[in-house]
Amino acid sequence: LILMLSFAFSVSGTRFFLHLTNYPKIGGGELHIAHVLWGGLILFASSLLPLVFSNRWIFNLSAAGSGIGVGLFIDEVGKFITSTNDYFYRPAAPVIYIFFLLVVMLYFRTKKPMKQDARSQLYQAFEDFHEVLDNDLSDNERLELEMRLEKVIKNSNRTDITRLAINLQDFLRHEDLSVAPEPQPMWFIRLKIRISKFLSPFHIHTFLVGGLIAWSIWILAESFRILSKAGDLPVLGELLQPLVAGNYIRGTMSLDLYLILIGLQAGTGLLLFFTSSILFFRIEKLQSRLLNCIYFVLLLSLTVLTPLLFYFDQFSSIVPTTVQFILLILAIRYPLSEKNVLSRN
């Protein structure tokens, strides 16, 4: 999670900083120290840290550095896939975005529940025993370790592994064991708890329905503004002047592709407006189907339409993409009755 967030911050922050500072150059004459070099340096340092230190906190630092380093590296991908070293090469933005989506998919794959077999549980128990060496083992962590070792004892078919788990349990239950005070949760865990308390079912319903309706109206209005002028090329040319001036639209083919994209966006906006309007009335029989429709429409928009949008608008589409991600998360978190949960699963 830290790697993914630092990666997104690195790419968007770099582009934003360069835009504000009018793309400054480090070096003079023939020398230009590109930020891809800083990315490589940070990546190397981040990969070196876990090899030098064995403390648990070093993994967080390594993850943050890796995300920043890969963000600085891939931000200049346009230079390395073109013979002209074009930093503003249009397909570079979709490449970066698709790479980020792959990182997100990998994150959700690693969030699967851990196996309950004895081998996996014992591996995790050994991993958690570093708290004892760091004098940072709290009561809750000790109880969690004991429960994990209990699973090892019940599921193991090897007597030596069972004996090891029993000895480790005895160690945790010994009166000489040093137990630290319960630590304060990390800031992002505290933030997550506060958000979870604030996001009651009513709030999730309100934010999701209100956000979808506002988003779909904005999409439909923008799409209609462009599509209504599709038959009048001079007016359409003035309307799309930034894209024409930036050489994003260079001819009939690119113009047709852009209009198709706008038409597809209008279709998603219409579907979202229709489904969210019905969802507003909280009809239990339709909730599951409506949420599935919203989920797949947003997923289609994020995985297919957004890369095309990045091709034309480069990184100005970061904010709309973030809005869609938030709406998708709200759709996933939407509270359902037990009957609807079963049908949805």
C-alpha positions in Angstrom: 0.0 0.0 0.0 2.8 2.4 0.9 4.6 1.6 -2.4 1.4 2.1 -4.4 0.6 5.5 -2.8 4.1 6.8 -3.0 4.3 5.8 -6.7 1.1 7.7 -7.5 2.3 10.7 -5.5 5.7 10.6 -7.2 4.3 10.7 -10.8 1.6 13.3 -10.2 3.8 15.4 -7.9 6.7 15.4 -10.4 4.4 16.5 -13.3 2.7 19.1 -11.2 6.1 20.5 -10.0 7.6 20.6 -13.5 4.5 22.4 -14.8 4.6 25.0 -12.1 8.4 25.6 -12.6 8.2 25.6 -16.4 10.3 22.4 -16.6 13.7 23.5 -15.2 17.0 21.9 -16.2 19.6 20.6 -13.8 22.9 21.1 -15.5 24.3 23.3 -18.2 25.5 23.1 -21.7 25.4 19.4 -22.9 24.7 18.2 -19.4 21.1 17.5 -18.2 20.6 15.4 -15.1 17.2 13.9 -15.7 15.0 12.9 -12.8 15.1 9.3 -14.0 18.7 9.2 -12.6 17.4 10.3 -9.2 14.7 7.6 -9.5 17.3 5.0 -10.1 19.4 6.2 -7.2 16.4 6.0 -4.8 15.5 2.6 -6.2 19.0 1.3 -5.5 19.0 2.7 -2.0 15.6 1.3 -1.3 16.6 -2.2 -2.4 19.8 -1.9 -0.3 18.1 -1.0 2.9 16.5 -4.5 3.7 19.8 -6.1 2.9 21.6 -4.0 5.5 19.0 -3.7 8.2 16.7 -6.4 9.6 14.3 -4.2 11.6 10.7 -4.3 10.6 10.3 -0.5 10.1 12.9 -0.6 7.3 10.3 -2.4 5.1 8.1 0.7 5.2 11.0 3.0 4.3 12.0 0.7 1.5 8.5 0.6 0.2 8.2 4.4 0.2 11.5 4.8 -1.5 10.7 2.1 -4.1 7.4 3.8 -5.0 9.1 7.2 -5.3 12.0 5.8 -7.3 9.8 3.9 -9.8 7.6 6.9 -10.2 10.5 9.2 -11.1 11.7 6.5 -13.5 8.5 5.7 -15.3 7.6 9.4 -15.5 10.2 9.7 -18.3 9.1 6.6 -20.2 8.3 8.8 -23.2 12.0 9.6 -23.6 13.0 5.9 -23.8 10.3 4.6 -26.2 10.9 7.3 -28.8 13.9 8.0 -31.1 13.5 11.7 -30.4 13.5 11.4 -26.6 10.0 13.0 -26.5 9.1 13.5 -22.8 5.6 14.6 -23.9 5.0 11.6 -26.2 1.2 11.0 -26.0 1.2 7.2 -25.4 3.5 7.7 -22.4 0.6 8.7 -20.1 -1.5 5.6 -20.9 1.6 3.4 -20.4 2.1 4.9 -16.9 -1.5 4.6 -16.0 -1.8 1.0 -17.1 1.4 0.2 -15.1 -0.2 1.8 -12.1 -3.4 -0.3 -12.6 -1.2 -3.4 -12.6 0.3 -2.3 -9.3 -3.2 -1.8 -7.9 -4.2 -5.3 -9.1 -1.1 -6.8 -7.4 -2.0 -5.0 -4.2 -5.5 -6.5 -4.1 -4.1 -9.9 -4.9 -1.7 -9.8 -1.9 -4.6 -8.7 0.3 -6.1 -12.2 0.1 -6.6 -14.0 3.5 -3.6 -16.0 4.6 -3.6 -19.8 4.5 -4.5 -21.5 7.7 -2.1 -24.5 7.3 0.5 -25.1 10.0 3.5 -24.1 7.8 2.0 -20.7 6.8 1.0 -19.9 10.4 4.4 -20.8 11.8 6.1 -18.6 9.2 3.9 -15.7 10.3 4.6 -16.5 14.0 8.4 -16.3 13.4 7.9 -13.0 11.6 5.9 -11.6 14.5 8.5 -12.8 17.1 10.7 -9.8 16.1 8.5 -7.8 18.5 10.1 -9.8 21.4 13.6 -8.8 20.3 12.6 -5.2 19.8 11.0 -5.2 23.3 7.8 -4.0 21.6 5.5 -7.0 22.2 2.1 -5.9 23.6 -0.6 -7.9 25.3 -2.7 -8.0 22.1 0.2 -9.1 20.0 1.1 -11.8 22.5 -2.5 -13.2 22.5 -2.5 -13.1 18.7 0.8 -15.0 18.6 -0.5 -17.6 21.0 -3.7 -18.1 18.9 -1.5 -18.5 15.8 0.7 -21.1 17.5 -2.5 -22.9 18.7 -3.5 -23.3 15.1 -0.1 -24.8 14.3 -0.5 -27.3 17.1 -3.9 -28.4 15.9 -3.1 -28.5 12.1 0.5 -29.8 12.1 1.1 -33.5 11.2 4.7 -33.3 12.3 5.7 -34.0 15.9 8.8 -31.8 15.8 6.8 -28.8 14.5 4.1 -29.4 17.2 6.7 -29.5 19.9 8.3 -26.3 18.6 4.9 -24.5 18.7 4.3 -25.8 22.2 7.7 -24.5 23.4 7.1 -21.1 21.8 3.7 -21.0 23.6 5.3 -21.7 26.9 7.9 -19.0 26.2 5.1 -16.5 25.6 3.2 -17.5 28.8 6.3 -17.3 31.0 6.2 -14.7 33.8 9.6 -13.3 32.8 8.3 -12.2 29.3 8.7 -8.5 28.9 5.4 -6.9 27.7 5.4 -3.4 26.4 2.5 -1.0 26.8 -0.1 -1.1 24.1 1.2 1.2 21.3 -0.8 4.0 19.7 -2.0 2.9 16.2 -0.1 4.4 13.3 -1.5 7.6 11.8 -3.0 6.0 8.8 -4.7 3.3 10.9 -6.2 5.9 13.2 -7.4 7.8 10.1 -8.9 4.6 8.7 -10.7 4.0 12.0 -12.1 7.5 12.1 -13.2 7.3 8.5 -14.9 3.9 9.2 -16.8 5.5 12.1 -17.8 8.5 10.0 -18.8 6.4 7.0 -22.1 5.0 8.3 -24.4 3.2 5.9 -26.3 6.5 5.5 -23.2 8.4 4.7 -22.0 5.8 2.2 -25.4 5.8 0.5 -25.5 9.6 0.4 -21.9 10.1 -0.9 -22.2 7.4 -3.5 -25.6 8.4 -4.9 -24.8 12.1 -4.7 -21.4 11.6 -6.2 -22.6 9.5 -9.0 -25.4 11.8 -10.0 -23.1 14.9 -9.9 -20.4 13.0 -11.8 -22.8 11.7 -14.5 -24.3 15.2 -14.9 -20.9 16.7 -15.4 -19.9 13.9 -17.9 -23.1 14.3 -19.9 -22.8 18.1 -20.0 -19.2 18.0 -21.2 -19.9 15.3 -23.7 -23.0 17.1 -25.1 -21.0 20.3 -25.3 -18.6 18.6 -27.7 -20.9 16.1 -29.5 -23.4 18.9 -30.3 -20.8 20.6 -32.4 -19.6 17.5 -34.2 -21.3 18.5 -37.5 -19.8 22.0 -37.5 -16.0 21.5 -38.0 -14.9 25.2 -37.6 -16.8 25.5 -34.3 -15.6 22.1 -33.2 -12.0 23.1 -34.1 -12.3 26.2 -31.9 -13.7 24.1 -29.1 -10.9 21.6 -29.3 -8.2 24.3 -29.9 -6.0 23.2 -26.9 -5.9 19.6 -28.2 -5.2 20.8 -31.8 -2.5 23.2 -30.7 -0.9 20.5 -28.6 -0.9 18.3 -31.6 -3.1 15.7 -29.9 -5.6 15.9 -32.7 -3.8 16.0 -36.0 -6.3 14.7 -38.5 -9.6 13.0 -39.2 -8.6 9.7 -37.6 -7.5 11.2 -34.3 -10.6 13.5 -34.3 -12.9 10.5 -34.9 -11.2 8.5 -32.1 -11.7 11.5 -29.7 -15.4 11.8 -30.6 -15.9 8.0 -30.1 -14.2 8.4 -26.7 -16.5 11.3 -25.8 -19.5 9.2 -27.0 -18.5 6.3 -24.8 -18.1 8.6 -21.9 -21.6 10.0 -22.5 -22.9 6.4 -22.5 -21.2 5.6 -19.1 -22.5 8.9 -17.7 -26.1 8.0 -18.8 -25.9 4.5 -17.3 -24.5 5.9 -14.0 -27.2 8.6 -13.8 -29.9 6.0 -14.5 -28.6 3.4 -12.0 -27.8 5.9 -9.2 -31.2 7.6 -9.5 -32.9 4.2 -8.9 -30.4 3.4 -6.1 -31.5 6.6 -4.4 -34.9 5.0 -3.5 -33.2 2.0 -1.8 -35.3 -0.7 -3.4 -33.8 -3.8 -1.7 -34.6 -6.2 -4.6 -32.7 -4.0 -7.1 -29.7 -2.9 -4.9 -27.4 -5.8 -5.7 -28.0 -5.6 -9.5 -27.7 -1.8 -9.5 -24.4 -1.9 -7.5 -23.0 -4.6 -9.9 -23.9 -2.4 -12.8 -22.2 0.7 -11.2 -19.2 -1.4 -10.4 -18.7 -2.7 -13.9 -19.4 0.7 -15.6 -16.8 2.4 -13.4 -14.3 -0.5 -13.9 -14.8 -0.2 -17.7 -14.3 3.5 -17.5 -11.1 3.2 -15.4 -9.5 0.4 -17.4 -10.5 1.2 -21.0 -11.7 4.8 -21.4 -9.3 6.5 -19.0 -6.1 5.3 -20.8 -7.6 6.7 -24.0 -8.4 9.9 -22.1 -4.8 10.1 -20.9 -3.7 9.8 -24.5 -5.5 13.0 -25.4 -5.4 15.0 -22.2 -2.1 13.7 -20.7 -2.1 14.2 -17.0 -4.9 16.7 -16.7 -7.2 13.7 -16.2 -5.7 12.7 -12.8 -8.5 14.5 -10.9 -11.4 12.8 -12.8 -9.7 9.5 -12.5 -9.3 10.0 -8.7 -13.0 10.8 -8.4 -13.9 7.6 -10.2 -11.6 5.6 -8.0 -13.4 7.0 -4.9 -16.8 6.3 -6.3 -15.7 2.7 -7.1 -14.5 2.2 -3.5 -17.8 3.6 -2.2 -19.7 1.1 -4.5 -17.6 -1.8 -3.1 -18.2 -0.6 0.5 -21.9 0.0 0.0 -23.9 -1.8 2.9 -26.4 -4.4 1.8 -28.8 -6.5 3.7 -27.8 -10.2 4.4 -30.1 -11.4 1.6 -28.6 -9.0 -0.9 -25.1 -9.8 0.2 -25.7 -13.5 -0.5 -27.1 -12.8 -4.0 -24.3 -10.4 -4.7 -21.6 -12.9 -3.8 
